[in-house]
Amino acid sequence: MIELVRWQSVAAIVFGDGSESRLYPLKKRRSEGAIPIASNYRLIDAVVSNCINSNINKIYAMTQFNSTSLNSHLSRAYSGAGLGKEGFVEVIAAYQSPEDQGWFQGTADAIRRCLWVLEEYPVVEFLVLPGHHLYKMDYQKLIESHRNSKSDITIVASNTMRDEDAGFGVLKINAENQVMQYGLRSDREPQNSKVAEALTRLSETNYRCIPSMGIYLINRATMVNLLNQHFPKAKYFGTEVIRGALSLGMKVDAYLFEGYWEDMRSIEAFYQANMNCIKISNVGYNFCDRDSPVYTMPRYLPPTIVNNAVIMDSVIGDGCILNRCKIKGTVVGMRTKIGDGTTIKDSVIMGSDVYEIEDDGESNTNSKSVPIGIGENTEIKKAIVDKNARIGKNVKIINKDNVEEGEMEGIGYIISGRIMVVLRSAEIPDGSIL
């Protein structure tokens, strides 16, 4: 019981929006944390589940942009789910007041303006988390490391540097994993050596540079002092508050994370994360881990109906109606209806919020001529089809011209990294070839 109380003295602050995310148009009408993944889940479920599995039962979710679906999901999914008598997931939506008449200007500004809520419980540390990253971590080990090293702030860093990423924080650490400098990698510096050179012009061999995961464990008193006294106008936690803490001589340490981590900085990264979840030898994120389950909202949908369909290497969500179709290497979301003769390969179909029958000319009052779902004799390859999309009959979504990047949002889709992305609620008429 004493050990459990120790971990419950930490409160998590989860941000539903990602400042560096490049997931448009998937985030056009929703926060990054609300984007569906792996048929049944939302991105934020991974982070909240990490908290629950780590016995952190006080979770504040801070939301601002396009937050309606995220707020609804959090409120309905985690109402007392495995959080104990005093546990909660509390949504703190961006607000205006007579004192603060603008919206949140960044992560540091959001936390500062909500300290009056965050300080209601006698917690010892705050754990600041991005809500749209995909990884599994036992935060208890992070907390133990933070306390044993008597740190003011501990930053979680990945041991894997990826050359294609830009915009993340880079930590210069010594042999004891103490953070000496904090820098920001830019798009103009794609090589690891240039990152190191940007951080320091020195050539010491006992220092190294690693990417920050944007996860911070910070002592309560330290956070209050930094935000209210030392840097009352700081907007961003990493580039301003962390750098400021280093300039003040505070003890800032790095906690090295060895596991899989995907920060969803691009459509390609999101697509690949979905593709990884269908592999038997999954080296990425395991949604089927019995020891570290992923929680989400129960929906009480009927089982999926499969009518003479051929399905290989795929994940199928609840409540789907799959007629005589062929599905291979695909994630199929909830309530998806697929017509006869349709072939789908290497794609992500996000499903729909409602069932809709095909227009018979009388009963359907919807102005759309194509029902929600995927029509007969359609071919879809290497695509992401967002929720409630209406794909007609005899349609081909195959990137016929092998375009790398394309902006056709006005007619319902874009192309990113040769991946076709059909917009939420888009209508693709019968016979279209994309």
C-alpha positions, 0 to 999 in steps of 0.5 A, spaced: 500 500 500 505 504 501 508 503 494 502 504 491 501 511 495 508 513 492 506 512 485 499 516 486 503 522 489 504 523 481 499 527 477 499 526 469 498 532 465 496 530 458 496 534 452 491 532 446 494 537 441 501 536 438 505 543 436 509 539 431 504 534 428 503 534 421 497 529 420 493 534 416 488 533 414 486 527 419 486 533 424 482 538 420 476 536 424 479 533 431 485 533 435 491 529 434 489 525 440 483 523 437 485 520 431 483 513 430 488 508 430 488 500 430 481 499 428 478 500 435 482 506 439 484 513 439 491 515 439 490 518 446 488 511 449 496 509 449 498 515 453 492 514 458 493 507 458 500 508 460 498 512 466 493 507 468 498 501 468 503 505 472 498 506 477 498 514 476 490 515 477 490 523 477 490 525 469 489 532 467 487 532 459 489 539 456 485 540 450 484 546 445 484 545 438 478 541 434 477 538 441 470 536 441 471 529 439 477 528 444 473 531 450 467 526 449 472 520 448 475 522 454 469 523 458 466 517 456 472 512 456 475 513 462 469 515 467 472 511 473 475 506 469 481 502 473 482 509 477 481 507 484 476 511 489 480 518 488 482 517 481 480 521 475 481 523 468 479 530 468 478 534 461 481 541 462 479 545 455 482 552 453 478 557 456 478 565 457 477 569 463 477 576 465 484 576 467 486 571 461 482 573 455 486 569 450 487 562 448 493 557 451 499 560 447 503 554 448 504 548 453 507 552 459 502 557 458 497 552 459 500 549 465 501 556 468 494 558 467 491 551 470 495 551 476 489 553 480 486 546 478 492 542 478 494 544 485 488 542 488 491 535 490 497 534 494 502 531 489 509 531 489 511 531 481 507 532 475 508 528 469 507 532 462 506 528 456 504 529 449 497 525 448 498 523 440 505 519 441 505 511 441 509 507 445 509 503 452 512 505 458 512 504 465 512 510 468 514 507 475 521 506 473 521 513 470 519 516 477 524 511 481 530 514 477 527 521 478 527 520 485 533 516 486 537 522 482 534 527 486 533 531 480 529 537 479 526 535 472 527 529 468 526 529 461 525 522 457 529 521 451 529 516 446 536 512 444 534 512 437 535 518 432 532 518 426 534 522 420 528 524 417 525 527 423 526 535 425 523 540 430 524 535 436 528 537 442 535 535 442 539 534 449 546 534 450 548 529 456 554 527 460 556 520 462 551 521 468 545 522 463 545 529 466 542 534 461 548 540 459 544 543 454 537 543 450 537 545 443 532 544 437 533 540 431 531 544 425 529 542 418 535 545 415 539 540 419 538 533 417 544 530 419 546 528 426 553 531 426 549 537 424 545 537 430 551 536 435 554 542 432 548 546 433 548 544 440 555 545 441 562 547 437 566 543 442 569 536 440 568 532 447 567 525 447 564 524 453 558 528 451 552 525 446 546 528 443 539 524 443 532 526 442 527 528 447 521 525 447 517 531 450 516 527 456 517 531 463 517 529 470 518 535 474 517 537 482 511 540 483 515 546 487 520 547 481 514 547 476 510 553 480 517 557 481 519 556 474 512 558 471 510 563 476 516 567 478 522 565 473 519 565 467 512 568 467 511 569 460 514 563 457 509 559 452 513 553 451 515 548 456 521 545 452 524 551 448 523 556 454 522 553 461 527 547 460 532 552 457 531 557 463 531 551 468 538 549 465 540 557 466 538 557 473 543 551 475 537 546 476 539 539 476 536 536 469 537 529 468 535 525 462 531 518 462 533 514 456 528 510 453 530 504 449 523 501 446 519 503 440 516 510 440 512 513 434 511 521 435 506 521 429 510 527 425 507 525 419 502 521 415 507 516 413 509 515 420 501 514 422 500 509 416 506 505 418 504 505 425 497 502 423 501 497 418 505 495 424 500 493 428 497 487 423 504 484 423 505 477 427 512 479 428 510 486 431 516 490 433 512 496 434 506 497 438 503 491 441 495 492 442 494 485 444 499 485 450 496 482 456 500 485 461 500 492 459 493 493 456 490 498 452 484 501 454 478 505 450 471 507 450 466 501 450 461 501 444 457 495 445 457 494 437 455 487 434 460 482 431 463 483 425 459 480 419 463 476 414 459 474 407 464 470 403 470 475 404 477 473 403 481 476 409 489 476 410 493 479 415 488 484 417 485 487 423 478 488 423 474 492 428 467 491 431 460 492 427 463 491 420 459 488 414 464 485 409 461 482 403 464 478 398 470 482 398 478 481 398 482 485 404 489 484 405 494 488 409 489 493 412 486 496 418 478 496 418 475 501 423 468 500 426 462 500 422 465 499 416 461 497 410 464 494 404 460 492 398 461 485 393 467 485 389 471 490 392 479 489 393 483 493 399 490 492 400 495 495 404 490 501 407 487 504 413 479 504 413 477 508 419 470 506 419 464 510 421 460 513 426 453 511 424 450 505 419 447 508 413 443 504 408 443 505 400 438 510 398 432 507 395 429 514 392 424 514 398 426 512 405 433 516 405 433 523 406 440 525 406 442 529 400 448 525 399 447 520 393 453 515 395 452 512 402 457 511 408 462 506 406 465 503 400 461 501 394 461 495 390 467 493 385 472 498 388 479 498 388 483 501 394 491 501 395 495 504 400 490 509 402 488 512 408 480 513 408 478 517 414 471 516 418 464 517 414 467 517 407 462 515 402 466 511 396 462 509 390 461 503 386 467 502 381 472 507 384 479 506 384 483 509 389 490 507 387 494 513 386 494 512 378 499 517 376 504 515 382 504 522 385 509 523 391 505 529 394 498 532 391 493 537 394 486 535 391 482 537 398 477 540 394 474 534 391 475 530 397 483 527 398 490 529 398 496 525 397 502 525 402 508 520 401 504 517 395 499 515 400 492 517 398 488 520 404 481 521 403 478 526 407 473 525 413 466 525 410 468 526 403 464 523 397 467 519 391 462 518 386 461 512 382 467 510 377 472 515 380 479 513 378 484 517 383 
